[in-house]
């Protein structure tokens, strides 16, 4: 059901509100009524689930300012998945219009005088998704755009598919450390970025790192517990 519902969520999230969409969710989404309602209106499902917030929580969030970690939330849960195999099914899944969105990004970047690095992060694809990925890879290569497909550097990443994923599409805290470390080094090696932070901004990042150290330690302890349970 988890994988079935995920595919349903992906498909319906791209649909405009309509009676057809709502009827499909009501009839085929394998969940309770509250979850079905959330999926009918994606902002309720994908933006911190506003249905769980009361008035005071919303006010507090508006007043809290920048997140102390400067980062997205991490998961320590472990889901074992297979090592991905990217093979084409012989079908063309991406239209010229869809691929043209990449050209639009690059054109706008050129107008602004900035460089763009396109990145594909590690995940386990379905057969259709694998074909899409290969078609996308081929298109980007033909255009000569800067591109890092991290599914092609699995040995360098040292990802463990039995311990480093939260679900088939997202790494957990252990996997995230590997992915972000590799990505940061890749950007440094290939783009020569230099810090332009003020002293105040540098201190803000130092404080964020200090705060994150405690959070990371707690999450990794949870990850170790899940790892032992899955052995």
ABEGO torsion letter per residue (X at the ends): XAAAAAAAAAAAAABBBBAAAAAAAAAABBBBAAAAAAAABAAAAABGGAAABBAAAAAAAAAAEBBAAGBBBBBABBBBBBBBBBBBAGBBABBAAAAAAAAAAAAAAAAAGBBBBBBBBBBBBBAAAAAAAAAAAAAAAAAGBBBBBAAAAAAAAGBBAAAABABAABBBAAAAAAAAAAAAAAAAAAAGBBBABBAAAAAAAAAAAAAAAAAAAAAAAAAAAAAAAAX
